[in-house]
Amino acid sequence: LIAARWDTQRGTPTETMYYATRAVNDDPTYKPAVLFLAAQELANPYLYQKGVDSLFQLAASDDDSGLKALWYLARDPHLKPAEIDRLIARLRSHPLAGETERLAALDLDIKLHPGQRKTLIDQAMAEHQNVAPADQAAFAEWLNLHGEAARVLKLIPREKALSDKSLCFAYLDCLAALKRWDDIKNLLSGATVPIELPLVETYLSRCAGEMGDLQGSELHWQYAVSAAAYNQAQSLQLAIYAENHGQNERAATVYRALTQNPAIANVAYLGLIRVFRDKDLRTQCDLLDQIVSRWPKVPELASQDILLHLLLNEHVEDMHKRAVSLLADDSYNLSLRTNVALACLRLNDPSGALQAYNHALIDWNTVPVTDLIVYAATLNANGHGKAAHRLLVLVNRHALRPELRDLIKSIP
């Protein structure tokens, strides 16, 4: 099973299936192995139904493996109606199922019976009148996300929202969804609320911005940042809130400050990667250089850093050496092969680029677009233009980064 998991990380599905099958054959009662194999079968169009049947069989177990099997099934968009009905019933009856599973069952029920949406939500409203605050808050967030914010006001009265932190957040999110900015401002300015001051100021900042008071919005945001300055958990909450609401510059400022704290620096850098994903490649590359300098032994980060430098066509000889070194430690990893191939292309060594894919069994219909583009460019550079063209038929070139488009501009 360890070998199968390792092959999954390396992106080698054939080897993954081989070792997973061996693990189950060695001990058919070992549920983690059965679950892992069933998940691999679910992703394979030729073994899909076998995977579904195995997961349902495992879901009959009243333990954690049964619950995990249910989640694999719940995420599968290809189940038949009868299978969805069966899944809904088990999500609601599994002894370890909680509010998350009940809401997943509700989602599936509405998907299967869209004409009964109102009735199903009415039933859920009745069932959630007297549940624990955490479950009620989770259902309220579900309502907010499904365009039913007005129902939250019926589920959680103002007085009740002020009695519990999770309910207060759900109530505020409901008012925001309904664009009742004055109500949020009055609530936070005129009552004692069960949430921390930095988050109060964050909501007030958003209210001011939505009401056209940009100066007030910035003032409240600075109050929020100052109030959370000595609390890394609160600062992280501010950054995530700003990121979730499209305020990437604000989020980036807080994330950058958090990178100075060793205890949370890795989380902060991941946040920066997210908010910078739409930035130019130069900005992203500079950020990854900083990250790799702090965590040089994390191969995934080093690989991404190499790729960005190669796309920018800089430090190519050094990047080639680094790429070859990483590939030597993990010869089946597709992203590492991509880096070596791209480095060879930059060094005008097309045959070396093609050799990077030696002894690799790869389904090119399922790989990330960057890997596909570099392989197509490699084929084209080695005189296989028609094969490269066939690979790119379904690729939307206009959606690619300019650096990737340049690699295939000579392929019709």
KOLDREN-740516 format. One line per 8 residues: number of its first residue (from 1); their letters; for each residue x, y, z of N, C-alpha, C. Coordinates in steps of 0.02 Angstrom, whole numbers, plus 50000, padded with zeros to 5 digits. Layout:
NUM = a = X Y Z X Y Z X Y Z; ...
END
This chain:
1 = liaarwdt = 50041 49940 50000 50000 50000 50000 50043 50063 50000; 50099 50061 50037 50145 50118 50038 50172 50132 49968; 50189 50078 49932 50215 50085 49864 50161 50115 49818; 50099 50094 49827 50044 50120 49786 50034 50195 49799; 50035 50215 49862 50027 50286 49878 50085 50327 49849; 50144 50300 49851 50202 50335 49825 50196 50344 49749; 50172 50291 49715 50164 50296 49643 50109 50346 49625; 50059 50354 49668 50007 50404 49656 50037 50474 49656
9 = qrgtptet = 50080 50487 49705 50113 50552 49709 50158 50565 49649; 50187 50511 49622 50233 50519 49565 50196 50523 49499; 50130 50512 49500 50091 50517 49439 50100 50458 49393; 50105 50397 49421 50112 50336 49380 50054 50290 49395; 49997 50298 49360 49936 50261 49376 49942 50186 49367; 49981 50163 49317 49988 50091 49306 50020 50057 49366; 50075 50086 49390 50110 50058 49448 50066 50064 49511; 50030 50120 49516 49985 50129 49574 49934 50073 49577
17 = myyatrav = 49902 50058 49521 49851 50005 49519 49882 49937 49534; 49942 49925 49508 49975 49860 49520 49987 49849 49594; 50016 49898 49628 50033 49888 49698 49971 49889 49743; 49920 49930 49724 49859 49930 49763 49823 49863 49759; 49822 49834 49700 49791 49768 49691 49828 49715 49731; 49894 49718 49730 49933 49671 49770 49919 49678 49843; 49911 49740 49867 49898 49751 49938 49831 49719 49959; 49780 49726 49916 49715 49697 49931 49717 49621 49926
25 = nddptykp = 49752 49595 49877 49758 49522 49870 49794 49491 49929; 49843 49528 49956 49880 49503 50014 49836 49499 50076; 49790 49548 50083 49746 49549 50142 49681 49584 50123; 49631 49545 50099 49567 49575 50077 49527 49607 50134; 49547 49595 50196 49510 49623 50253 49539 49690 50276; 49595 49711 50247 49627 49773 50268 49593 49831 50233; 49549 49864 50269 49504 49914 50239 49540 49973 50207; 49594 50000 50237 49628 50056 50203 49652 50037 50133
33 = avlflaaq = 49675 49975 50124 49697 49954 50057 49638 49946 50010; 49583 49917 50035 49522 49909 49994 49496 49978 49973; 49496 50025 50019 49473 50093 50004 49517 50126 49952; 49582 50119 49959 49629 50150 49912 49620 50121 49842; 49615 50055 49837 49606 50023 49772 49540 50044 49740; 49487 50046 49780 49421 50066 49753 49423 50137 49726; 49459 50182 49761 49464 50251 49738 49502 50255 49671; 49553 50213 49663 49589 50211 49599 49545 50184 49543
41 = elanpyly = 49506 50133 49559 49460 50105 49510 49406 50155 49489; 49385 50195 49537 49334 50246 49523 49358 50296 49471; 49423 50309 49469 49452 50358 49423 49470 50327 49355; 49460 50261 49350 49478 50226 49288 49414 50207 49251; 49403 50234 49191 49339 50221 49155 49326 50147 49143; 49378 50106 49140 49369 50034 49127 49353 49996 49191; 49368 50024 49248 49356 49991 49312 49307 50029 49356; 49275 50079 49326 49233 50125 49365 49179 50089 49405
49 = qkgvdslf = 49140 50046 49373 49084 50015 49409 49109 49969 49464; 49165 49936 49453 49196 49894 49505 49213 49937 49566; 49239 49998 49552 49256 50043 49607 49194 50064 49645; 49140 50081 49608 49077 50101 49641 49051 50045 49686; 49050 49984 49659 49024 49927 49697 49067 49914 49760; 49132 49920 49752 49177 49910 49810 49166 49963 49864; 49156 50025 49842 49146 50079 49890 49079 50071 49927; 49027 50050 49892 48963 50039 49925 48968 49981 49975
57 = qlaasddd = 49005 49930 49956 49015 49874 50003 49052 49897 50065; 49103 49938 50055 49141 49964 50112 49099 50013 50153; 49055 50052 50120 49014 50101 50154 48965 50069 50203; 48953 50004 50195 48909 49969 50242 48941 49961 50311; 49007 49971 50315 49042 49968 50379 49024 50028 50421; 49016 50018 50486 48998 50073 50531 49059 50109 50559; 49116 50102 50527 49177 50133 50552 49200 50189 50506; 49260 50215 50520 49286 50272 50482 49298 50256 50409
65 = sglkalwy = 49317 50194 50394 49327 50175 50324 49261 50179 50285; 49206 50159 50318 49141 50164 50286 49123 50236 50271; 49139 50281 50318 49123 50351 50309 49165 50381 50252; 49229 50361 50249 49272 50386 50194 49247 50362 50127; 49223 50299 50124 49196 50273 50061 49136 50314 50039; 49095 50334 50086 49037 50375 50068 49057 50441 50037; 49113 50470 50061 49134 50534 50034 49162 50526 49963; 49197 50471 49950 49218 50459 49881 49158 50455 49835
73 = lardphlk = 49106 50421 49857 49046 50414 49816 49010 50481 49809; 49008 50520 49863 48973 50584 49862 49004 50633 49813; 49069 50626 49801 49103 50672 49755 49101 50648 49682; 49074 50589 49672 49073 50561 49604 49012 50587 49565; 49023 50621 49510 48967 50651 49472 48932 50601 49425; 48955 50538 49423 48929 50492 49373 48884 50437 49402; 48865 50442 49464 48822 50391 49494 48753 50389 49461; 48724 50329 49458 48656 50321 49432 48606 50345 49485
81 = paeidrli = 48545 50364 49464 48495 50387 49513 48483 50338 49570; 48480 50274 49555 48469 50225 49609 48528 50224 49657; 48588 50233 49630 48648 50235 49673 48648 50298 49716; 48626 50354 49688 48622 50415 49727 48572 50407 49784; 48515 50377 49771 48465 50365 49824 48496 50322 49879; 48532 50271 49859 48564 50227 49908 48617 50265 49948; 48653 50308 49915 48705 50348 49949 48673 50396 49998; 48619 50429 49978 48585 50477 50022 48563 50442 50087
89 = arlrshpl = 48533 50384 50079 48508 50347 50137 48565 50329 50185; 48622 50309 50156 48678 50288 50200 48712 50349 50231; 48716 50404 50196 48745 50464 50226 48705 50486 50287; 48640 50475 50285 48598 50495 50341 48596 50443 50397; 48613 50381 50381 48607 50329 50432 48673 50306 50461; 48729 50324 50431 48793 50301 50457 48803 50328 50528; 48822 50284 50575 48827 50306 50646 48878 50361 50658; 48928 50368 50614 48978 50420 50623 48962 50484 50585
97 = ageterla = 48906 50483 50549 48888 50542 50508 48870 50601 50552; 48892 50659 50531 48876 50721 50567 48840 50770 50521; 48844 50833 50538 48809 50884 50500 48836 50889 50428; 48901 50881 50421 48930 50885 50354 48901 50832 50308; 48893 50772 50334 48865 50717 50294 48791 50730 50281; 48756 50756 50329 48684 50770 50319 48674 50823 50265; 48717 50873 50264 48712 50925 50213 48732 50898 50144; 48780 50851 50143 48798 50819 50079 48739 50780 50053
105 = aldldikl = 48703 50746 50098 48644 50709 50078 48590 50756 50051; 48583 50813 50082 48534 50862 50058 48552 50887 49989; 48615 50901 49978 48638 50923 49911 48621 50870 49858; 48635 50807 49874 48622 50754 49826 48547 50745 49814; 48508 50752 49868 48435 50745 49862 48406 50798 49816; 48430 50860 49823 48407 50914 49779 48430 50904 49707; 48491 50879 49699 48517 50865 49632 48475 50812 49598; 48454 50762 49637 48416 50707 49608 48343 50725 49597
113 = hpgqrktl = 48317 50769 49641 48246 50789 49637 48240 50865 49636; 48263 50898 49583 48263 50971 49582 48194 51002 49590; 48142 50967 49568 48074 50993 49576 48050 50994 49648; 48085 50959 49692 48066 50956 49763 48112 51000 49806; 48150 51044 49774 48199 51084 49811 48167 51121 49870; 48112 51157 49859 48081 51196 49912 48058 51151 49969; 48027 51095 49953 48003 51049 50005 48061 51021 50045; 48115 51002 50011 48172 50973 50045 48205 51024 50092
121 = idqamaeh = 48210 51087 50069 48240 51139 50112 48193 51155 50170; 48128 51156 50158 48079 51167 50212 48087 51113 50266; 48096 51051 50245 48105 50996 50292 48170 51006 50332; 48223 51026 50297 48287 51037 50331 48281 51095 50381; 48244 51147 50362 48233 51203 50408 48199 51180 50472; 48149 51138 50466 48113 51112 50525 48159 51069 50568; 48202 51029 50535 48247 50985 50572 48302 51023 50609; 48316 51084 50587 48372 51123 50616 48349 51176 50666
129 = qnvapadq = 48288 51176 50686 48264 51227 50732 48295 51221 50801; 48308 51160 50823 48331 51150 50892 48395 51108 50897; 48436 51111 50845 48499 51073 50847 48553 51115 50882; 48611 51085 50891 48668 51119 50923 48687 51181 50882; 48712 51234 50915 48731 51294 50878 48779 51282 50820; 48828 51237 50830 48876 51224 50776 48842 51195 50715; 48794 51149 50726 48758 51119 50669 48711 51170 50637; 48681 51212 50678 48636 51264 50652 48676 51314 50610
137 = aafaewln = 48736 51331 50633 48778 51378 50596 48801 51348 50530; 48818 51283 50531 48838 51250 50469 48781 51249 50419; 48720 51236 50442 48663 51237 50397 48650 51308 50371; 48659 51357 50414 48650 51427 50393 48699 51446 50338; 48761 51423 50345 48811 51436 50293 48791 51400 50228; 48763 51340 50235 48739 51304 50176 48685 51345 50141; 48639 51373 50180 48586 51414 50152 48615 51475 50117; 48664 51507 50148 48696 51566 50117 48727 51548 50050
145 = lhgeaarv = 48761 51491 50048 48796 51470 49987 48748 51448 49932; 48687 51430 49951 48639 51404 49902 48585 51455 49885; 48600 51519 49896 48553 51572 49877 48491 51575 49920; 48495 51551 49981 48436 51549 50026 48450 51591 50089; 48486 51647 50080 48505 51687 50138 48445 51712 50177; 48390 51727 50144 48331 51753 50179 48306 51703 50231; 48315 51639 50218 48293 51588 50266 48333 51590 50331; 48396 51614 50326 48439 51616 50385 48408 51662 50438
153 = lkliprek = 48377 51716 50416 48346 51762 50464 48288 51729 50501; 48256 51681 50470 48203 51643 50504 48232 51590 50551; 48290 51563 50531 48322 51511 50571 48358 51540 50631; 48391 51598 50622 48431 51628 50676 48408 51699 50688; 48367 51710 50739 48348 51779 50756 48409 51820 50779; 48403 51885 50777 48459 51929 50796 48485 51914 50866; 48440 51905 50913 48460 51893 50982 48500 51828 50988; 48479 51777 50951 48515 51714 50954 48584 51720 50922
161 = alsdkslc = 48588 51759 50869 48652 51769 50835 48704 51800 50881; 48679 51843 50926 48725 51877 50972 48747 51833 51031; 48721 51772 51034 48736 51728 51091 48791 51677 51075; 48810 51672 51011 48857 51619 50992 48900 51643 50934; 48965 51630 50937 49012 51655 50886 48996 51627 50817; 48987 51561 50811 48975 51531 50746 48909 51554 50716; 48858 51563 50759 48794 51588 50735 48799 51661 50713; 48841 51699 50748 48849 51769 50731 48882 51777 50662
169 = fayldcla = 48933 51736 50649 48965 51737 50583 48914 51720 50528; 48875 51668 50539 48825 51647 50489 48774 51703 50478; 48754 51736 50532 48705 51790 50528 48734 51849 50489; 48796 51867 50503 48828 51922 50467 48836 51906 50393; 48855 51844 50378 48863 51824 50308 48796 51826 50272; 48742 51809 50309 48675 51813 50280 48658 51886 50263; 48670 51931 50309 48655 52002 50295 48697 52028 50237; 48760 52004 50233 48803 52025 50177 48776 51999 50111
177 = alkrwddi = 48753 51936 50111 48725 51907 50050 48663 51946 50027; 48626 51973 50076 48566 52011 50060 48582 52086 50049; 48647 52102 50054 48672 52171 50044 48639 52220 50093; 48629 52197 50153 48601 52241 50205 48658 52270 50247; 48696 52313 50214 48757 52340 50245 48741 52385 50305; 48688 52423 50301 48669 52465 50359 48654 52422 50420; 48621 52365 50409 48604 52321 50465 48667 52292 50497; 48716 52274 50455 48779 52248 50482 48814 52303 50522
185 = knllsgat = 48817 52363 50494 48850 52418 50528 48817 52433 50595; 48751 52435 50596 48715 52450 50658 48724 52395 50709; 48725 52332 50686 48734 52276 50732 48803 52279 50765; 48854 52290 50725 48922 52288 50751 48940 52351 50790; 48906 52405 50777 48921 52468 50811 48880 52478 50874; 48823 52443 50879 48778 52458 50934 48766 52401 50982; 48801 52345 50974 48788 52288 51019 48854 52254 51035; 48854 52215 51089 48912 52174 51106 48906 52109 51067
193 = vpielplv = 48953 52098 51023 48950 52039 50981 49004 51989 51002; 48990 51924 50992 49036 51872 51017 49093 51857 50969; 49118 51907 50933 49176 51896 50889 49230 51947 50906; 49291 51930 50888 49349 51971 50907 49349 52038 50870; 49381 52088 50902 49383 52155 50875 49412 52159 50804; 49467 52122 50789 49493 52127 50720 49441 52107 50667; 49401 52056 50683 49351 52034 50635 49292 52082 50632; 49275 52113 50688 49224 52165 50687 49245 52221 50640
201 = etylsrca = 49308 52243 50646 49333 52296 50604 49337 52274 50530; 49350 52210 50519 49352 52185 50450 49283 52189 50418; 49232 52169 50455 49163 52174 50428 49144 52248 50417; 49163 52290 50463 49148 52362 50455 49184 52391 50395; 49245 52367 50383 49282 52389 50325 49245 52369 50261; 49221 52308 50259 49185 52287 50200 49120 52327 50191; 49085 52338 50246 49024 52378 50242 49038 52447 50212; 49090 52479 50238 49106 52546 50214 49122 52544 50139
209 = gemgdlqg = 49161 52495 50119 49178 52489 50048 49117 52478 50004; 49072 52434 50027 49012 52420 49988 48966 52481 49984; 48970 52524 50035 48927 52584 50036 48961 52644 50004; 49019 52633 49973 49053 52686 49936 49101 52728 49977; 49111 52711 50040 49156 52750 50083 49225 52717 50083; 49264 52730 50032 49328 52696 50024 49378 52716 50078; 49376 52779 50099 49421 52802 50152 49404 52767 50218; 49339 52763 50233 49318 52728 50293 49335 52655 50291
217 = selhwqya = 49330 52625 50232 49347 52554 50224 49420 52542 50240; 49463 52585 50214 49535 52577 50227 49551 52589 50301; 49517 52638 50331 49529 52653 50401 49511 52594 50446; 49451 52565 50434 49431 52506 50473 49478 52447 50461; 49502 52440 50399 49548 52385 50384 49613 52393 50423; 49638 52454 50426 49700 52466 50464 49689 52455 50538; 49630 52472 50564 49613 52457 50634 49615 52381 50645; 49587 52344 50597 49585 52271 50603 49655 52242 50604
225 = vsaaaynq = 49698 52265 50559 49766 52240 50555 49804 52256 50619; 49795 52317 50645 49829 52337 50707 49805 52296 50766; 49740 52284 50770 49712 52247 50826 49735 52174 50826; 49751 52147 50767 49772 52077 50762 49847 52068 50758; 49884 52123 50764 49956 52122 50751 49994 52072 50793; 49972 52060 50855 50008 52016 50899 49974 51948 50908; 49928 51934 50863 49892 51870 50865 49893 51840 50795; 49937 51791 50785 49946 51764 50717 49883 51729 50691
233 = aqslqlai = 49844 51698 50735 49783 51665 50712 49733 51716 50686; 49725 51771 50721 49680 51823 50699 49705 51857 50635; 49770 51868 50631 49798 51898 50570 49785 51852 50511; 49793 51787 50521 49780 51740 50467 49707 51742 50446; 49662 51749 50494 49591 51755 50478 49578 51816 50435; 49610 51872 50452 49602 51934 50412 49625 51922 50340; 49683 51891 50333 49710 51880 50266 49664 51835 50225; 49639 51782 50256 49595 51736 50221 49530 51771 50202
241 = yaenhgqn = 49503 51811 50248 49441 51847 50234 49451 51894 50173; 49507 51931 50175 49521 51977 50119 49529 51939 50054; 49565 51883 50057 49575 51842 49997 49508 51816 49970; 49465 51791 50014 49401 51763 49993 49355 51815 49962; 49367 51879 49978 49325 51932 49950 49361 51973 49897; 49412 51943 49868 49445 51974 49811 49489 52033 49827; 49505 52043 49891 49549 52099 49910 49621 52073 49916; 49649 52055 49859 49713 52020 49858 49771 52062 49884
249 = eraatvyr = 49770 52127 49871 49826 52168 49895 49826 52172 49971; 49767 52179 50000 49763 52178 50074 49785 52111 50101; 49761 52057 50070 49780 51991 50093 49856 51981 50088; 49884 52003 50033 49956 51994 50023 49997 52031 50075; 49975 52090 50095 50011 52129 50146 50014 52091 50212; 49957 52062 50232 49955 52024 50295 49995 51959 50288; 49987 51924 50233 50025 51862 50223 50100 51876 50226; 50121 51931 50195 50193 51947 50195 50218 51958 50266
257 = altqnpai = 50179 51993 50306 50199 52004 50376 50203 51937 50413; 50157 51891 50398 50157 51827 50433 50215 51782 50412; 50245 51795 50354 50302 51754 50333 50362 51764 50380; 50361 51817 50419 50416 51829 50466 50409 51788 50529; 50352 51755 50537 50340 51713 50597 50353 51640 50578; 50407 51610 50604 50425 51541 50584 50368 51491 50594; 50327 51502 50645 50275 51454 50660 50220 51451 50608; 50213 51503 50569 50157 51506 50522 50181 51528 50452
265 = anvaylgl = 50246 51533 50443 50273 51558 50379 50252 51516 50320; 50252 51449 50328 50234 51407 50271 50162 51418 50248; 50117 51427 50296 50047 51441 50279 50041 51508 50245; 50078 51557 50270 50076 51624 50241 50102 51625 50170; 50156 51588 50157 50183 51585 50089 50134 51551 50041; 50100 51500 50065 50049 51468 50023 49993 51517 50006; 49975 51559 50055 49926 51612 50043 49950 51660 49990; 50014 51679 49993 50042 51724 49943 50041 51693 49873
273 = irvfrdkd = 50056 51628 49870 50054 51594 49805 49983 51599 49775; 49933 51590 49818 49864 51593 49793 49845 51663 49769; 49861 51714 49808 49840 51781 49788 49882 51809 49731; 49940 51778 49719 49983 51800 49664 49973 51758 49601; 49927 51710 49601 49922 51664 49544 49903 51700 49480; 49871 51759 49485 49854 51796 49425 49905 51850 49409; 49957 51853 49449 50010 51903 49436 50054 51879 49378; 50098 51923 49356 50144 51904 49303 50193 51852 49329
281 = lrtqcdll = 50223 51816 49283 50268 51760 49300 50328 51784 49340; 50352 51844 49326 50410 51871 49361 50396 51877 49436; 50337 51904 49453 50318 51912 49523 50312 51844 49557; 50281 51796 49523 50274 51729 49552 50342 51696 49562; 50386 51706 49514 50453 51675 49518 50493 51704 49577; 50490 51769 49585 50525 51800 49641 50500 51774 49708; 50434 51764 49712 50405 51737 49773 50429 51666 49786; 50429 51625 49735 50451 51556 49744 50525 51553 49761
289 = dqivsrwp = 50565 51599 49734 50636 51602 49754 50643 51612 49829; 50602 51656 49857 50604 51668 49929 50585 51604 49967; 50532 51571 49943 50508 51511 49978 50560 51456 49976; 50588 51445 49916 50637 51391 49910 50700 51405 49950; 50718 51468 49957 50777 51485 49998 50766 51467 50071; 50702 51466 50093 50688 51448 50163 50676 51374 50171; 50648 51342 50119 50635 51270 50122 50664 51236 50061; 50730 51233 50057 50763 51207 49996 50753 51132 49984
297 = kvpelasq = 50731 51096 50035 50726 51023 50028 50655 50999 50014; 50611 51045 49996 50543 51025 49978 50541 51019 49901; 50540 50958 49874 50547 50950 49801 50491 50982 49761; 50429 50982 49788 50374 51012 49750 50385 51086 49739; 50409 51121 49790 50422 51192 49783 50481 51205 49737; 50534 51165 49745 50593 51173 49702 50575 51161 49629; 50532 51111 49616 50511 51095 49548 50473 51153 49517; 50427 51182 49555 50388 51239 49529 50433 51299 49516
305 = dillhlll = 50482 51310 49560 50529 51365 49551 50570 51356 49487; 50593 51296 49476 50631 51281 49415 50589 51295 49353; 50526 51271 49355 50482 51280 49297 50473 51354 49280; 50461 51395 49331 50450 51467 49317 50512 51499 49288; 50570 51482 49314 50632 51510 49286 50641 51489 49213; 50624 51427 49198 50632 51403 49130 50581 51435 49083; 50520 51446 49107 50471 51481 49066 50494 51552 49051; 50529 51582 49099 50557 51649 49089 50622 51648 49049
313 = nehvedmh = 50647 51587 49036 50708 51576 48998 50768 51610 49031; 50777 51597 49095 50833 51627 49132 50867 51574 49175; 50932 51583 49186 50973 51537 49226 50963 51465 49201; 50961 51457 49136 50940 51393 49108 50988 51336 49126; 51053 51347 49120 51101 51293 49135 51096 51272 49208; 51088 51320 49253 51081 51303 49324 51015 51266 49336; 50962 51289 49303 50897 51256 49311 50900 51185 49283; 50937 51175 49229 50944 51108 49201 50977 51061 49251
321 = kravslla = 51030 51084 49282 51065 51043 49332 51019 51026 49390; 50982 51076 49414 50936 51064 49470 50881 51015 49449; 50855 51023 49389 50801 50980 49366 50824 50908 49359; 50883 50898 49331 50911 50831 49323 50922 50798 49391; 50947 50837 49439 50959 50812 49507 50894 50789 49540; 50842 50829 49534 50778 50810 49564 50749 50749 49530; 50755 50745 49464 50727 50688 49428 50764 50623 49446; 50828 50628 49462 50866 50569 49481 50839 50538 49546
329 = ddsynlsl = 50810 50580 49588 50782 50555 49652 50711 50530 49645; 50678 50548 49589 50607 50528 49580 50594 50523 49505; 50618 50469 49475 50621 50465 49402 50553 50457 49369; 50499 50444 49407 50434 50435 49376 50391 50498 49380; 50415 50549 49413 50376 50610 49424 50370 50650 49359; 50309 50659 49335 50299 50692 49270 50321 50764 49271; 50306 50801 49325 50325 50872 49326 50401 50880 49324; 50438 50833 49353 50511 50836 49350 50536 50820 49281
337 = rtnvalac = 50503 50773 49246 50521 50759 49177 50508 50820 49133; 50452 50854 49147 50435 50914 49109 50490 50966 49116; 50515 50976 49178 50567 51026 49189 50631 51009 49150; 50650 50945 49151 50711 50925 49115 50701 50936 49040; 50642 50917 49015 50629 50926 48943 50630 50999 48924; 50599 51041 48964 50597 51113 48947 50667 51143 48950; 50707 51122 48999 50776 51146 49004 50815 51127 48941; 50806 51065 48919 50840 51043 48858 50818 51083 48797
345 = lrlndpsg = 50754 51097 48793 50729 51138 48737 50761 51207 48739; 50766 51236 48799 50797 51302 48804 50871 51301 48785; 50903 51242 48795 50974 51234 48779 50984 51208 48708; 50930 51210 48668 50933 51187 48598 50955 51114 48593; 50929 51073 48638 50944 51002 48638 50879 50962 48634; 50846 50961 48576 50781 50928 48571 50784 50853 48585; 50838 50820 48565 50843 50748 48579 50847 50735 48654; 50882 50778 48690 50885 50772 48763 50817 50782 48794
353 = alqaynha = 50778 50828 48766 50710 50840 48791 50668 50778 48782; 50674 50745 48724 50634 50685 48711 50655 50628 48756; 50719 50623 48770 50744 50570 48814 50716 50576 48885; 50695 50637 48904 50668 50647 48971 50605 50605 48982; 50572 50585 48927 50510 50547 48932 50521 50472 48921; 50583 50450 48917 50597 50379 48907 50565 50337 48962; 50539 50278 48941 50512 50229 48988 50455 50257 49031; 50417 50304 49003 50361 50333 49041 50296 50313 49007
361 = lidwntvp = 50250 50284 49045 50182 50268 49021 50135 50323 49046; 50118 50369 49002 50080 50428 49023 50017 50435 48981; 49961 50445 49013 49898 50460 48978 49895 50536 48970; 49911 50560 48910 49917 50632 48899 49849 50667 48900; 49795 50629 48902 49729 50660 48907 49712 50683 48978; 49753 50662 49025 49736 50676 49096 49788 50720 49131; 49840 50742 49097 49894 50777 49131 49880 50852 49134; 49912 50888 49179 49905 50962 49181 49928 50993 49115
369 = vtdlivya = 49899 51050 49099 49910 51080 49033 49983 51099 49022; 50018 51120 49075 50089 51138 49066 50130 51078 49043; 50118 51020 49074 50154 50959 49054 50138 50941 48982; 50075 50950 48963 50054 50934 48894 50088 50980 48844; 50090 51045 48861 50120 51094 48815 50194 51079 48804; 50230 51066 48858 50302 51053 48851 50314 50989 48811; 50273 50938 48822 50282 50876 48783 50267 50888 48710; 50214 50926 48695 50198 50941 48625 50256 50980 48593
377 = atlnangh = 50283 51029 48629 50340 51067 48603 50400 51022 48591; 50410 50972 48634 50464 50924 48626 50455 50882 48564; 50394 50856 48554 50380 50817 48494 50392 50859 48431; 50368 50920 48432 50376 50964 48374 50450 50977 48359; 50489 50989 48411 50561 51002 48401 50598 50942 48375; 50568 50883 48383 50600 50822 48358 50569 50796 48293; 50533 50841 48259 50506 50823 48194 50440 50786 48195; 50406 50786 48251 50342 50751 48256 50285 50802 48262
385 = gkaahrll = 50282 50848 48213 50234 50902 48216 50162 50879 48215; 50147 50827 48176 50078 50803 48172 50054 50775 48240; 50098 50737 48272 50081 50709 48338 50071 50766 48388; 50113 50817 48384 50107 50874 48429 50040 50910 48417; 50022 50918 48354 49959 50951 48337 49900 50913 48366; 49900 50846 48360 49845 50805 48387 49838 50814 48463; 49894 50820 48497 49891 50830 48570 49858 50895 48589; 49864 50945 48546 49842 51013 48564 49773 51030 48537
393 = vlvnrhal = 49739 50983 48507 49674 50997 48475 49625 51029 48524; 49622 51004 48585 49572 51027 48634 49599 51082 48680; 49660 51105 48669 49689 51156 48712 49666 51225 48690; 49641 51264 48737 49621 51334 48723 49684 51378 48729; 49713 51392 48673 49777 51428 48675 49769 51499 48702; 49712 51529 48692 49702 51598 48716 49702 51601 48792; 49687 51545 48825 49685 51545 48898 49754 51531 48929; 49803 51516 48887 49870 51500 48912 49909 51563 48930
401 = rpelrdli = 49956 51555 48975 50003 51609 48987 50044 51622 48924; 50066 51685 48913 50105 51700 48853 50167 51655 48846; 50199 51639 48902 50260 51599 48899 50245 51528 48874; 50186 51501 48891 50168 51435 48866 50147 51438 48793; 50111 51491 48775 50091 51499 48704 50152 51502 48659; 50204 51536 48682 50264 51543 48641 50296 51475 48626; 50289 51428 48672 50321 51362 48662 50288 51325 48604; 50225 51339 48590 50190 51300 48538 50168 51344 48480
409 = ksip = 50195 51403 48474 50171 51450 48422 50186 51424 48351; 50235 51379 48344 50251 51352 48278 50211 51290 48262; 50169 51268 48308 50127 51209 48296 50058 51232 48274; 50035 51215 48215 49971 51240 48190 49912 51212 48230
END
